[in-house]
Amino acid sequence: VLRRSHIDEMLIKFARSISNAALMLIVVIMALGVMGVDTTSLIAVLASAGLAIGLALQDSMKNFASGVLLLTFKPFTKGDYVDAGGTEGVVQEITLFSTLLLTLDNKEVIIPNGSIWGGVITNYTAQELRRVDMTFGIGYGDDILQARRVIDGVLAADERILNSPEPDILVSELADSSVNFSVRPWVKTNDYWPVYFAVVEAVKLAFDEQGVSIPFPQMDVHMDKVA
């Protein structure tokens, strides 16, 4: 039944083991009852032991329950790049008690499943497409239309950037020292970071070539001379 429901194989094996142990225990108790042994006290002892073990392993049971939910509802799978439990990384392994992530600087991070299921999960690779959000500033003395044409030319030259949805090039802010453009092209998820770094570099080179300035933060100070 679980296999027909496309449940994770690890969860199926665990359910089979638990079911086997539970059924074996029931059979033993029933056999003792048939042999005339009073099983009332035995059942009470087992119940008390189960309660004590449950209290002692409360945190572990929380992680186990969270692992079952993760394997059942699958908010992410192996190979996804996620932000979970306060850590970003590529999912390497999901067990019943913990999840192993590999960070971009090649560190392995083991996160208890309770911390993941009880928090916000961001799956960056769940969708086929992603929007790349970038901000470029130009000087107040520069031509806004020229800057827009330069940015549009950079985006059009990169074949990884999709035409549909169409990229946005918007004047988003009149900041203290610059006029800021919000540039939002769409790409395939695997191209996100390569496109991000390539476009930032290409826009800087194109601005330099076309004479569009990228201003430094500046402040005007007026001094009054006292007689």
C-alpha positions, 0 to 999 in steps of 0.5 A: 500500500505504501509503495503504491502511494509513492512513499519514500523507501526509507519510510516503508522499511521503517514502517515494516520493521515497526509493524513486524516488532509490534505484531511479534510482541502481540503474538507473544502476549497472546501465546502467554495468555493461551498458556494460562499466564496472567499478562495483565501485569506484563502489559502494565509494565510494558505500558509504563516502560513505553511512557518512560522511554517516550519522555526520555526520547521526547526530542528524538521523537520530535525529530522522528515525526518531522522526518516522517513528514518531510519524507511524506510531503517532500518539500525538498528532495536530494539535490535541491538547494534549500534554506532550511533550519537556518542553513543554506545548502544542497540536500545530500541525504534525508533520514528519519532523524536528520537532514544532511546539507552540503554548503557552497563552501563544501561543508557538511551540515547535519540539521535535526528534522525538528528544526527544519519542519518547525521553521521556514523552508525555502527551496530555491530549485523547486521551480524550473525558472527563477528571476534574477534581481539586480540593482544598478545605480547611475549618476543624476547627471547621466541620461536615464534612457541611455542607461536603459538602452545599455542595460537592455543591450547587455541582457539581449546579448546573453542567450541564457536570459529568457524572452518570456517572461520579458525582463524588467528594467525599471527606475526604482529609486532616487537615492542619495547619490544615484538613480537606481535601476531594478533589473529583473531578467528570468532564467532557468534555475541552473543558470541563476548564479552564472547569469547574475555574475556575468550581467553585473560584470557586463553592465559595468564594462558597458557603462564604462564604454558608453560613459555612464557613471556609477557614482560613489556615495557622497555628501555636500558639506557647507561651512559658514565662515565666522567673522 
